Amino acid sequence: MARVALVTGGSRGVGYGIARALVEDGWTTYVTSRRGSGPDGARALVCDHADDASVSAVFDEIASDAGGLDLLVNNAWAAPKGFGGFSEPFWKRPVDDWDTLIGVGLRAHYVASVHAARVMTEAGSGLIANISSFGSRGHLHSVLYGMSKTALDKMAADMAVELRGTGVSSISLWLGLIRTELLLSLGVDEFAGFSLARAEDPEFVGRVIAGLSADPGLPELSGHTLVTAELGRAYGIVNNDGTPPDSHRAAFGGGPLFPPPAEPAADSDSDSERTPT
């Protein structure tokens, strides 16, 4: 029986690539977007993630159609007015940036996780994966962007505590620079100091998530924040062109995040592969 996945915000960019990789791996894959579009082979559902009732309807439809859910990828995101405004300091930005970056970029993930956990705990298995960012560790884009991503990491850590013993795992993923169609269209060789040649394809992220969901050691990783590039190396997963992407851990200061280590690490700046960050 095919495994069932839901990728929120799957009409383009990272979510689109994740969904496409899951379809290619044999998953029955649902995607949400306000336009109801997604990659070939995925089942696209219209959803406004700022509307709790709309999110609830998605899970009702998946339950009716597929009978269960094995994987939730929390990827939905909404840009503030004038995405380029990220170059401005917070006090020069509209306060209602909160409504997109926190309201959708954080709250919507929590709402979807609540619905997914209800289904998964009843079945006794499943994975909830948050698409996070190195913006948890260092300044990236804006104050609110960093706040939302750090909260996703903490959310995964605390959900894992309450999910313990249910068979359901929660993790947060730090992605590196992603070779989206938009980024590639700029015709540049690097972005924010990182090489596009060593960046991650959206499909790479999807293959890593599929590998993580099949990892027999997943229960021990539950609650951790993990770096997709490092997981890829551990699982032998590469980009579409066969190259392994770079981890940005060292560029953002190295060291662990969630859950906090019980004791200070002897070498907190080591770029350990697959070791939770």
Secondary structure, 3 states (H helix, E strand, C coil): CCCEEEECCCCCHHHHHHHHHHHHCCCEEEEEECCCCCCCCCEEEECCCCCHHHHHHHHHHHHHHHCCCCEEEECCCCCCCCHHHHHCCHHHCCCCHHHHHCHHHHHHHHHHHHHHHHHHHHHCCEEEEEEEEHHHCCCCCCHHHHHHHHHHHHHHHHHHHHHCCCCEEEEEEEECCECCHHHHCCCCCEECCEEHHHCECHHHHHHHHHHHHCCCCHHHHCCCEEEHHHHHHHHCCCCCCCCCCCCCCHHHCCCCCCCCCCCCCCCCCCCCCCCCC
